[in-house]
Amino acid sequence: MILLIEPDQKIKKKLCDLISRERVIGVDSYIQILEMLCKFKNRFELIIANIHPLNDALSQQTLFKLCDKLHIEIPPILGIYRQCDEQIVEDFKKNNGQCKLIKYHEEDEVFPETYIQAIKELYPVLIADIDKAKEIWLKKEKTEESIDPRKWLKEEGFIKVVESDNIKSSNGNTGELITSVEEMLIDETAEKIENVDELVDYKKMYFELKKKHEELLKQVTDLTEQI
């Protein structure tokens, strides 16, 4: 069983999907690392962790002290860092040389292979298919890149909003598209208000006409009676 610590839910799912044949328990923080170790004790054969919560768990030797108290061996640890983590990586290596580190980058097409190979060094019995992992990784990347907000709006029934001349070309800028949609919705709301006002005017005109008709009818009736 593998314990995976990653605060970012999207990244955590990606990392789990690459080793989907294994039983993986995902958590968000270093406190949850300790909780899971207390609950499952020596059933974890590997820890995969974002370098930030991992550093928190190791900085005060908390993880080591807990394992010692539980009388369990410390599982092998694979730390994962991103491009913005260079400084913490440098300090981490000095204090935790026993942990293997790899760099995570969503645009790195060879990351699945790097990731699986790194796990196998620490956990040789890993069940994983590198080719399948690559396929999943690349498929997800392409899916994310191909999302067209205009097409999505059209598919969801906002055809008028998408085809309106009020929405100018956003050149792929989702922010501009959202602004255009908001402007369109404001225009539609204003139009509806004007229509309501028009309905109110017709109603007013009807009652005025009805009043005049009743007055005329009364005059005719009075005149008839006099004759």
Secondary structure, DSSP 8 states (H G I E B T S, - for coil): -EEEE-S-HHHHHHHHHHTTTS-EEEESSHHHHHHHHHHHGGG--EEEEEHHHHHHHHHTSHHHHHHHHHT-----EEEEE-GGGHHHHHHHHHH-TTSEEEE--TT-TTHHHHHHHHHHHH-TT----HHHHHHHHHHHHHHHHT--HHHHHHHTT-HHHHH-TTS---TT-HHHHHHHHHHHHHHHHHHHHHHHHHHHHHHHHHHHHHHHHHHHHHHHHHHHHH-
